[in-house]
């Protein structure tokens, strides 16, 4: 696992469309994947997704869908005309919802990798306990990841701290996508369960989601190049 170089996904969480376009231009052609989150999608809509795809980059649409099964399936149908490479679902939605989503995805978004979000990297043990989850973070992540695996979801979103454990208990074909990546010396921000890019590579990540260390850099292209060199 350690010899495989994970791909970098830029988390394009910025305040306006102009800033998003500026960042994309500044990162250059080395960047392949771009994550469009709830903030950007609600503000700029499907047009931003199409613009990014038209520029030659792949889109990871991070909406973390979480509702009753029928509503989640209908939401996926409403996205079927968009060029989406990855799409997130909340594993907390449950087995029926996950199965319904993967089946709908096969029908209307056959080339899209569906990802199950387990426990957000902004949450620690205290945060889990505050919402009534008595399991440890690792136990909860594993429970939700196994549920997603059994429901034929193709990938898991988890913090890098759970990577090694999940690699040992999930299907080897499962893609592992890890936010909470901070190059050495970078501020943590609101992330609590983090690793450096090199550490996440060693743990077996397929994709690294990185935002502020690139977005806030004086030169996004140089920041990206530095992270790629570390890998």
C-alpha positions as CSV (number, residue, x, y, z in Angstrom):
1,X,0.0,0.0,0.0
2,X,2.8,2.4,0.9
3,X,4.2,2.3,-2.6
4,X,1.0,3.4,-4.2
5,X,0.8,7.2,-4.7
6,X,-2.6,8.5,-3.7
7,X,-4.3,11.1,-5.9
8,X,-4.9,14.6,-4.5
9,X,-8.4,16.1,-4.5
10,X,-8.6,19.9,-4.0
11,X,-11.4,20.9,-1.6
12,X,-12.7,24.0,-3.4
13,X,-14.4,25.5,-0.4
14,X,-14.1,29.2,-1.1
15,X,-16.4,32.3,-0.7
16,X,-17.3,33.0,-4.3
17,X,-17.3,31.8,-7.9
18,X,-14.6,34.2,-9.0
19,X,-12.3,33.0,-6.2
20,X,-13.0,29.4,-7.2
21,X,-12.0,30.1,-10.8
22,X,-8.9,31.9,-9.7
23,X,-7.7,29.0,-7.5
24,X,-8.4,26.5,-10.3
25,X,-6.3,28.5,-12.7
26,X,-3.6,29.0,-10.2
27,X,-3.2,25.3,-9.4
28,X,-2.4,24.4,-13.0
29,X,-2.7,21.2,-15.0
30,X,-1.2,19.0,-12.3
31,X,-4.5,19.0,-10.4
32,X,-6.9,16.3,-11.6
33,X,-9.6,16.1,-9.0
34,X,-11.7,18.9,-7.5
35,X,-14.2,18.6,-4.7
36,X,-17.3,20.7,-4.9
37,X,-19.0,20.8,-1.5
38,X,-22.3,22.0,-0.2
39,X,-21.2,25.6,0.1
40,X,-20.1,26.0,-3.5
41,X,-22.9,23.8,-5.0
42,X,-25.7,25.7,-3.3
43,X,-24.1,29.0,-4.3
44,X,-23.0,28.3,-7.9
45,X,-25.2,25.3,-8.8
46,X,-24.7,22.7,-11.5
47,X,-23.0,25.2,-13.8
48,X,-19.8,25.1,-11.6
49,X,-19.7,21.3,-11.9
50,X,-19.9,21.6,-15.7
51,X,-17.3,24.4,-15.8
52,X,-14.8,22.3,-13.8
53,X,-15.4,19.2,-16.0
54,X,-15.1,21.3,-19.1
55,X,-11.7,22.4,-18.0
56,X,-10.5,18.8,-18.0
57,X,-10.7,18.1,-14.3
58,X,-12.8,15.4,-12.5
59,X,-15.5,16.4,-10.1
60,X,-16.0,15.0,-6.6
61,X,-19.5,16.3,-5.6
62,X,-19.5,16.2,-1.8
63,X,-23.2,16.7,-0.8
64,X,-23.3,14.0,1.9
65,X,-26.8,13.0,1.0
66,X,-28.8,11.9,4.1
67,X,-32.5,11.5,4.0
68,X,-35.2,8.8,3.7
69,X,-34.3,6.2,1.0
70,X,-36.7,7.5,-1.7
71,X,-35.6,11.1,-1.3
72,X,-31.9,10.1,-1.6
73,X,-32.6,8.1,-4.7
74,X,-34.6,10.9,-6.3
75,X,-31.7,13.3,-5.5
76,X,-29.3,11.0,-7.3
77,X,-31.7,10.9,-10.3
78,X,-31.7,14.8,-10.3
79,X,-27.9,14.8,-10.6
80,X,-27.8,12.3,-13.5
81,X,-27.0,14.8,-16.2
82,X,-24.0,16.1,-14.4
83,X,-20.4,15.0,-15.1
84,X,-19.7,13.6,-11.6
85,X,-16.8,11.3,-10.8
86,X,-17.6,10.8,-7.1
87,X,-20.6,11.5,-4.9
88,X,-21.0,11.2,-1.2
89,X,-23.7,9.7,0.9
90,X,-24.0,9.6,4.7
91,X,-23.6,6.0,6.0
92,X,-25.9,7.0,8.9
93,X,-28.8,7.0,6.5
94,X,-28.8,3.2,6.9
95,X,-28.7,0.0,4.9
96,X,-32.0,0.5,3.0
97,X,-31.0,4.0,1.9
98,X,-27.5,2.9,0.9
99,X,-28.7,0.0,-1.1
100,X,-31.3,2.1,-2.9
101,X,-28.7,4.7,-3.7
102,X,-26.2,2.2,-5.2
103,X,-28.9,0.6,-7.3
104,X,-30.1,4.0,-8.6
105,X,-26.5,5.0,-9.2
106,X,-26.0,1.9,-11.4
107,X,-28.9,3.0,-13.5
108,X,-28.4,6.7,-13.8
109,X,-24.7,7.4,-12.9
110,X,-22.9,4.2,-13.8
111,X,-19.5,5.8,-14.1
112,X,-19.7,7.6,-10.7
113,X,-18.0,6.2,-7.6
114,X,-20.3,6.4,-4.6
115,X,-18.7,7.1,-1.3
116,X,-20.0,6.6,2.2
117,X,-19.1,9.2,4.9
118,X,-18.6,7.5,8.3
119,X,-17.6,9.9,11.1
120,X,-16.7,13.4,10.1
121,X,-13.1,14.3,10.8
122,X,-14.2,17.4,12.8
123,X,-15.7,14.9,15.4
124,X,-13.8,13.3,18.2
125,X,-14.9,11.1,21.1
126,X,-16.4,13.9,23.0
127,X,-18.4,15.0,20.0
128,X,-19.7,11.5,19.4
129,X,-20.8,11.1,23.0
130,X,-22.7,14.5,22.8
131,X,-25.0,13.0,20.2
132,X,-25.6,9.8,22.0
133,X,-23.1,7.5,20.4
134,X,-21.4,5.5,23.1
135,X,-19.1,3.5,20.8
136,X,-15.5,4.7,20.3
137,X,-14.7,6.6,17.1
138,X,-13.0,3.6,15.6
139,X,-15.9,1.3,16.5
140,X,-18.4,3.7,14.9
141,X,-16.3,4.2,11.8
142,X,-15.9,0.4,11.3
143,X,-19.6,-0.2,11.9
144,X,-20.7,2.3,9.3
145,X,-17.9,1.3,6.8
146,X,-19.0,-2.4,7.0
147,X,-22.6,-1.4,6.4
148,X,-21.6,0.6,3.4
149,X,-19.4,-2.2,2.1
150,X,-22.3,-4.7,2.4
151,X,-24.5,-2.2,0.6
152,X,-22.1,-2.2,-2.4
153,X,-21.0,1.4,-1.9
154,X,-17.6,1.6,-3.7
155,X,-15.7,3.9,-1.4
156,X,-15.4,5.1,2.2
157,X,-14.6,8.5,3.5
158,X,-12.8,8.4,6.8
159,X,-10.0,10.1,8.7
160,X,-6.5,8.8,8.0
161,X,-6.4,7.4,11.6
162,X,-8.9,4.7,10.6
163,X,-7.2,3.7,7.3
164,X,-5.1,0.8,8.4
165,X,-7.9,-0.8,10.5
166,X,-10.4,-0.5,7.7
167,X,-8.0,-1.8,5.1
168,X,-7.9,-5.0,7.1
169,X,-11.6,-5.5,7.5
170,X,-13.2,-4.3,4.2
171,X,-13.1,-5.5,0.6
172,X,-9.7,-4.9,-1.0
173,X,-11.5,-3.2,-3.9
174,X,-12.9,-0.5,-1.6
175,X,-11.5,3.0,-2.3
176,X,-10.4,5.0,0.7
177,X,-10.8,8.7,0.6
178,X,-9.3,10.7,3.4
179,X,-9.9,14.3,4.4
180,X,-8.0,15.7,7.5
181,X,-4.7,15.9,5.6
182,X,-2.3,18.6,6.8
183,X,1.3,18.9,5.6
184,X,3.8,19.2,8.4
185,X,3.6,22.7,10.0
186,X,0.1,23.5,8.7
187,X,-2.6,24.7,11.1
188,X,-5.2,22.1,12.1
189,X,-8.2,24.4,11.6
190,X,-11.4,22.5,12.7
191,X,-10.0,19.1,11.9
192,X,-9.2,16.9,14.9
193,X,-8.1,13.5,13.4
194,X,-5.4,14.4,11.0
195,X,-2.2,13.0,9.3
196,X,0.4,14.4,6.9
197,X,0.2,13.3,3.2
198,X,3.1,10.9,3.6
199,X,1.6,9.3,6.7
200,X,-1.8,8.8,4.9
201,X,0.0,7.3,1.9
202,X,1.7,4.8,4.2
203,X,-1.7,4.0,5.8
204,X,-3.1,3.1,2.4
205,X,-5.2,6.0,1.2
206,X,-6.3,6.1,-2.4
207,X,-7.3,9.8,-2.4
208,X,-6.3,12.7,-0.2
209,X,-8.7,15.6,0.2
210,X,-6.8,18.8,0.9
211,X,-8.2,22.3,1.1
212,X,-6.7,25.1,3.2
213,X,-3.0,24.2,2.8
214,X,-3.5,24.8,-0.9
215,X,-6.2,27.4,-1.0
216,X,-4.5,29.6,1.6
217,X,-1.0,29.4,0.0
218,X,0.6,32.3,-1.6
219,X,1.2,30.0,-4.6
220,X,-1.4,27.2,-4.8
221,X,0.6,25.6,-7.6
222,X,3.8,25.5,-5.5
223,X,1.8,24.2,-2.5
224,X,0.3,21.4,-4.6
225,X,3.7,20.6,-6.1
226,X,5.2,20.4,-2.6
227,X,2.6,17.9,-1.4
228,X,3.0,15.8,-4.6
229,X,6.8,15.8,-4.0
230,X,6.2,14.6,-0.4
231,X,4.2,11.7,-1.9
